[in-house]
Amino acid sequence: MALRAALRSKFSLSALHSQLSPCSSHGKVCVSPVIVSQRRNNSTSPKIKVDFDQSTGVAVMCLQSPPVNSLSLDFLTELCISVEKLEMDKSCRGLIITSGQPKVFSAGLDIMEMYGKSPERCGEFWKAVQEMWLKLYNSNMVTIAAINGSSPAGGCLMSMTCDYRIMADNPRYSIGLNETLLGIVAPFWFKDTMMNTVGHRNTEISLELGLLYSPADALKIGLVDQIVPEDQVLAAATKTMTKWLAIPDHARQITKSMMRKPTIDKLTSNRDADIKNFVGFITKDSIQKSLGMYLEMLKKRKA
Ligand code: CO8
């Protein structure tokens, strides 16, 4: 609720609502020409650039939060606002998510948001992580991840919320849920999302060992659906989008919901308990120590 309030006040979604007028016979929402022209190729926030092509109904969302698109509370909030705006616009049928940062799609959750922070702040952060997952996993749009760089942990989660994943075929990039390497445990809905993507056995091995897969290995287990040369990721995503948009929206959306609803319901009916669990876990001295050591390791590796 707090995030929703933040979303509303910060970017004035009510103003957007007021420019949407209901169509008489179908109760559907139409978009006024004024807002259509405003929305073309607009940049919704400094860290998230959205290019919406009215003629195709496809938006390309480019994540550009230097250096590695780590998912901080602010960035997650902006991401949720951008997705919600597109979701409300019925002329937007497809969303491609990609990165504007070199070599990295997203480094996952911002570790600094989980290190040395108060329980209240951790709770607020976790709520935003949940919100991002709910918005993307539950989206009515066709969503494609154009993974043009490494995508560990929360980055992998974000990719897995999409309907389809295309990754740059560069062996230096990796993708996976590596939480155990940080001494932390992927929550049940991370696990469920991965199980829905690559099956029980692959998830069991991946999660216990915190495996990060090369694009070729990710393709083998179905963690990504396609690998293409690095300079063709966006073009391949656009081509795939055309194929998916050829399916009638209502049939595809109902099917998607049928496949994902049980997983979504599991979190929506347990959000508060999940936040409490996260806060209790992440603020433990032993877990804070593990995170501190991991941060040190990241810095040393750089040096
Ligand atoms: N959060 C915060 N800062 C980060 C993160 C991150 N996730 N990743 C990298 N950074 C920082 C680095 O420390 C570095 O900072 P500085 O410049 O101050 O030294 C800067 O970003 C650049 O990083 P690199 O030099 O390492 O950049 P490279 O391009 O060489 O590598 C990688 C990019 C591959 C993304 C690499 O940075 C990396 O592996 N990062 C760590 C990724 C990771 O392990 N993320 C896990 C986050 S945890 C998560 O998402 C799920 C948590 C679930 C919690 C459940 C608990 C119950």
Boltz pocket constraint, residues with backbone or C-beta under 6 A from the ligand:
constraints:
  - pocket:
      binder: B
      contacts: [[A, 67], [A, 68], [A, 70], [A, 102], [A, 103], [A, 104], [A, 106], [A, 107], [A, 108], [A, 109], [A, 110], [A, 111], [A, 112], [A, 150], [A, 152], [A, 153], [A, 154], [A, 155], [A, 178], [A, 179], [A, 182], [A, 184], [A, 185], [A, 186], [A, 187], [A, 277], [A, 278], [A, 281], [A, 282], [A, 295], [A, 298], [A, 299], [A, 302]]
      max_distance: 6.0
